[in-house]
Amino acid sequence: MTHSLLKIGALFLACFVCVCEALGETLVLRGSVEQRVDGETLTLEYLLHMPTNPGGQRYPAVFFFHGNGGRGEDWMNNTEINRLIDEGQFIGIFPSGHNQSWNLGYERSYANDVLFIQSIIESLTLQGFVNKERIFAVGVSNGAGLVNKLGKETDFFKAIAVIVSQQTLSNGEKNLTGPLSVFQVNAELDDVVPLEGGLFAGGSSEIQHNFMSADLSAADWATKLRCDLEKISEVSFWGVSEVESHVYDGCSAGQVVSYHIINAQGHQINIDNLFERIWNFFTYPSIDSAFGRPIDLDSTDGQLARITIEEPVDAGTASGVSNIRGWALSTDGIARLELFIDGSYISTIPYGGNRGDVESAFPQIQNSIASGFGQTFNYGLLGSGPHTMSVHAYTNNGTLLKATADFYVASFDDPFINHDDFPDLSSALISLDQESGGVRIQNLLLEGGTSHQITLHWNKASQSFQITDVSD
């Protein structure tokens, strides 16, 4: 049965799914995507392991990407992953790369893997049993390289786990498309993708990836997610394996970045309960889960708490009478929120707004649907220039959560213009800035005859045009 058909430039994509095998309460579906590249039709396959009867429920989904020379069905022998799927934790998606590889520039594959994965996601979302807000990815070796690429170039995934690989130098130069948490696993004795980075060490003259070191790869994620760059480190045992772990917390949108060095192991690592640790991290992104520890939400140590400021946008511009908004939640419940600007207390903030998206991301937290906070605020009162906003949330047991946004205010000298005849646009010149997508208005007159130039840009958060610059 055809689920979707996409035409994108010179690429044609079609998704087909059929029942492959029933496994008790779960079943395996075999799907394919037809992709036409440079006049050749490629058939890209994937397996889908899911409950036999979803019953209208929208499940989280985890993509698993094989290494070079592998196929999606290789994952089907992993009893740990099968157990998590059988328990109804998530739907497993197992794509196979073209020519048993993923196209990272030097491999045998020349498929467009980004569009391949996008096509699968869109097809499954149309069926109504995948929660698009809770899609994750795990990759090993060459598959981890693709996951790093997708993590930078797309906003497909809420979190990723990359195993025995780190970012290449070229991937590290890219900016983020959207926020995500990162769980990176490396091996001390890896002679294929060494901890210290460098050229691909597999002996192939055709594959010449130049890797960052494991440490710098994780630090790059942490820097671009605006995390606290003072990492937390510990040495522990995952089963019988000694693991050196490092965690970056305090990221601007609540993400966590961790990387782990498995001592005395090489490229073919073997770790007890590795995928359960990864799933714990995907489900409960916290310092505990980032260190690979078990999470118990019924204990104090397992409490989950998050706070995010969405408006004003961090590193963005604010102007006029607009919004302060975001969300906060805790397993202990939120008692109150307080607003600080430039270090000074301003007021409490109303809390309890409807946030279905947060509920979808944190269904395990009671009343997460009512986690929104917000109020209107006249940013003009702050005056033009840089400012810092901090929102403090206090949980019911007294724990303090903080979120911070640095932003720039563009305003007139008068923070509130109440004369009916002004601003006066009768003599104004309006032009478009094609490069920045802005609208420039020159010779805008205010009461008293003062002339100004303003620039407007579209603001995604408020869904309206916003003043981003004011000058005389």
Summary of the structure (lengths in Angstrom):
residues: 472
radius of gyration: 24.9
end to end distance: 62.6
largest distance: 78.9
contacts: 1552
relative contact order: 0.07
helix: 19%
strand: 42%
